[in-house]
Amino acid sequence: MRNQLISSAIVLVATLSAAQSQRQLNLMPVPSTVQLGTGQLAINQSFSIAIAGFQDPRLKRGAQRFMSDLSRQTGMLLKQDLAQSSSATLLIHADHGTEEVQSSEEDESYELAVSESSAKLSATNPLGIFHGLQTFLQLVKPTGSGFAVPVVTIKDQPRFVWRGLLIDVGRHFIPVDVLKRNMDGMAAVKMNVLHLHLSDNEGFRVESKRFPKLQEMGSDGLYYTQEEIREFVAYARDRGIRVVPEFDIPGHSRSWFVGYPELASSPGPYKIEPDGPNSVMDPTREGTYKLLDKFIGEMAQLFPDAYFHIGGDEVDGGPWDANPKIQSFIHSHGMKDNQDLQAYFNRRLLKILTKHHKIMMGWDEILHPDLPKTIVVQSWRGQESLATAARLGYSGLLSFGYYIDLMWPAWRHYSVDPMAEDAATLSLEEKRRILGGEACMWTEWVTAENIDNRVWPRTAAIAERLWSPEGVQDIGSMYARLSEVSWRLEWLGLTHRSGKIQMLHRMAGSEDISALRILADVVEPVKDYTRISNVKGPWDFRAPLNRLVDAVSPESDRARRFGDLVEKYIQSRYRDQATAGEIRILLTGWRDNDAKLHPLLEHSFLLRDVTPLSQDLAALGESGLRALDYLEKSESSPESWRVQQLARVESSREAKADLLLMVVAPVERLIEASARQIH
């Protein structure tokens, strides 16, 4: 494996250069080194691109796709045909091609040199070219006379070789066109692995011609045909993205048992509906391995990537404990417990995967000393688990801290590093075993309608953590550049912003959603697993996701910016009148919004449950305005008033309709600040 670690001297240079780029350029991820010059390269209708050195159809398609994107970005009709090298504005040069099946060990570095008259993009192979073209697109800005790119030299390479996004299509089916636009977003921020979680209790999502009852009986009729998979994998390869399949076994496998109940450890019949029953695969049956051998052989032809993910997480040992035949097998084979039985299953499975030229991947639970060091462990438990695997000689990647379904803000994901915590104490050789990380989009509460909203733009922050030098840590800079990336992603075809508006219109049943948007812009879904904990009775994956909580963004930009304004005003010792004016405008709008929104809430059953939130927002607006009055007059607020207002704030902090009002803390800061006598 190519060494993805950088020496300490290079890290220092890269960090200083990266810091410079953060101040002056809106690039995300931040490149390894950036040297800004003076002047700019004009982008006009004569702009052209040529390929020197290695050429193949994939590289040509990438160049043409770049020209198409640049044409849309500038609104200019640019020539799509490749130019001669001697006359091109942008010359790209790759030394050689990539491997027939893209590998995690391939060089993804590139160098981009822009002068006032031309630009050159150089890389070892097309992967680096693809990344450099995305950087060039981010550099293009409107000017007073057109569009231009600054004179700059960028030398860039990824910190980690594995920069992935997992999308769970088992709980809720995600159509191919939606996956494709998310893959375009991945390419824009230099991610290189799409991990598809293709089966779970609720659905089996790939056509098997050898075992057709898997998709016919184990899904709700929604699955990918083999032809769709082949075309999709080719689409991914064109963008430098690998597709890694996951079929979760022996647990999370109820959908297998609907058509093939003999695989289960307990009697059926089975169905994919939420009321079960549930079970796990029977590792003691030879027939289990015969079926898996044929199935994996079939899937290996569809998914050419070297890695094959077997899941292996959260195996419920209850069905094994309750099965006398399985218990007898455990004892007769000298096993101590169910963990040993799962290790036996994994060893058998490893032989099958090796036969079909695949490398086994699995979640933390597959780690067992009986398994060879060739397997890859994906850690959802944290850096301690990741470090343990590395010390034992196993390669691994981190997903802990990158579960984007938990609705965490971007800064929290951004603050998680695969090399931090326990992993920071590893030896150099052990650190080489940490491949990178993956953002995980589990879809219990996600459909094709809102998945873009749940994935983007926060995943771009994770992409930067996995690509950029370790020293790139400025959260303020990250948010400024994330805002820029967000609209670029929407321009590429993602719907993380526009889709929210469409959902609000449907809920309101009205053209005028201005008051609803004011509320929607300052709330966020509850965090972690709170929403599923609030479900009364079994969770039903078929339930409609058509409430406000399903439409709003995981992170409220408006609330975050309001919090920044409040902190800025307090830090000015209440002298910054311009900032106070911005705060007052927002608070006034929130105070008055409930009266405007109330008629709409009364007439929409989809929105009625957010009425208390609207009332809380109005009350917070009123409290914040009163506190601001005291601060601007340099008067101390009465203690009795503060006690009353802080009680109101505390009530507003509680989740309602699975939503959190995110301006509570800044208003609380204003109220508490009003206690001080200001001179």
Secondary structure, DSSP 8 states (H G I E B T S, - for coil): -------HHHHHHHHHHHHHHHHH---SS--SEEEEEEEEEEE-TT--EEEEES--HHHHHHHHHHHHHHHHHHT-----S---TTT-SEEEEESS---SS--TTS---EEEEE-SS-EEEEESSHHHHHHHHHHHHHH-EEETTEEEEEEEEEEE--S-SEEEEEEE-SSS---HHHHHHHHHHHHHTT--EEEEEEEETTEE-B--SSSTHHHHHSSSS--B-HHHHHHHHHHHHHTT-EEEEEE--SSS-HHHHHH-GGGBSS-----SSTT-----B-TT-HHHHHHHHHHHHHHHHH--SSEEE----S---HHHHT-HHHHHHHHHTT--SHHHHHHHHHHHHHHHHHHTT-EEEEEGGG--TTS-TT-EEEESS-HHHHHHHHHTT-EEEE-TT-BGGG---HHHHHT--TTSGGGGGS-HHHHTTEEEEEEEE--TT--TTTHHHHHTTHHHHHHHHHHS-TT---HHHHHHHHHHHHHHHHHTT--TTHHHHHHHHHHHTSS--HHHHHHHTTEEE--TTHHHHT-SSS--TTS---SHHHHS-SS-HHHHHHHHHHHHHHHTTT--HHHHHHHHHHHHHHHHHHHHHHHHHHT-TTTGGGHHHHHHHHHHHHHHHHHHHHHHTT----HHHHHHHHHHHHHHHS-BTTEEETTHHHHHHHHHHTTS---
